[in-house]
Amino acid sequence: MERSQWYLGTPNGVILCIDQAADGQLKGRFYHAYEREAVVFSSIEEAIFGLEGFYDSLNFPHPTTDGRTFGKGERQANIRQERTRIMRDEELLSRHGDLGTFIIRVQHRQNSSWQGRITWMDKNKTVYFRSIWEMIKLVEGALDTVSQQEDG
């Protein structure tokens, strides 16, 4: 299979590995170049918050809106962490999920959401997304395609 879409091309590129889809919850892990260990998640919401924290730590892409708090909580200052790449792109691209593997490249964080590209590595298919919701639907749709092929 030709792998023309298999690249990261950005400092915040992430490999999203989906290992289980049970009871409407996606479980898996994601990898980025600044840590060897995977960030494990037990729901897609947990993955989104983990990714948002990662982007905040890099301050890339820079968000166009600030986070909000209500009540007596104090706002946390976005402090950029200087990070050194630990893993090469080739090593990151060798990670795979049991059900599906996706390369996420968030290019913008505008309107309190994300815009970018997602590549489904299993099919070498890249699609642009305009929001976090659309990205989640693309992942779920890809996994539905896999389960339908297994059922058929």
Steps between C-alpha positions, in 0.01 A plus 500: 500500500632842407542721805504844344286649781713353780688799636470736796632823352431710808642525855161416650429193285342214693442131433157398635466125559153358562508161672139445613154628418258372760171646621550809285837579662825507305804386696861520400809715517677778319865573436695816428868566438579642845440187712562130445207392713151502358225716647224249574133597486179316583263728306525732205429794731802406710709485182381847393587653838840329491570632151385849596740493796780390269428785255483745791840383627650564156290814450466371146276556328431809702135516616299802392282482813590460866359232726223604735427422861185564695468553871799548726747295298808677377611500141813311423763686307607337177868443553686372201731212579821472306499147369756288323396240247575153627345289224559530128204506262580147376477365856171680561354372174580142603241518782165340419165446671307172500196653327639805326792740480475868413749783448358824639644830385324794664582811300282757680315537829235753414148555633576278801550200271761342274552507127742275318552168324455142608651203317356153545821301472325168430348642179759772425212748483530865609205725574487860622286578805356831619424417862576252776150357454561439129834332578331268753233411245769418241671263745173336599397468135828331413458255786140429393633414153745253657230332711265474200774333294566255784126423531464450123 
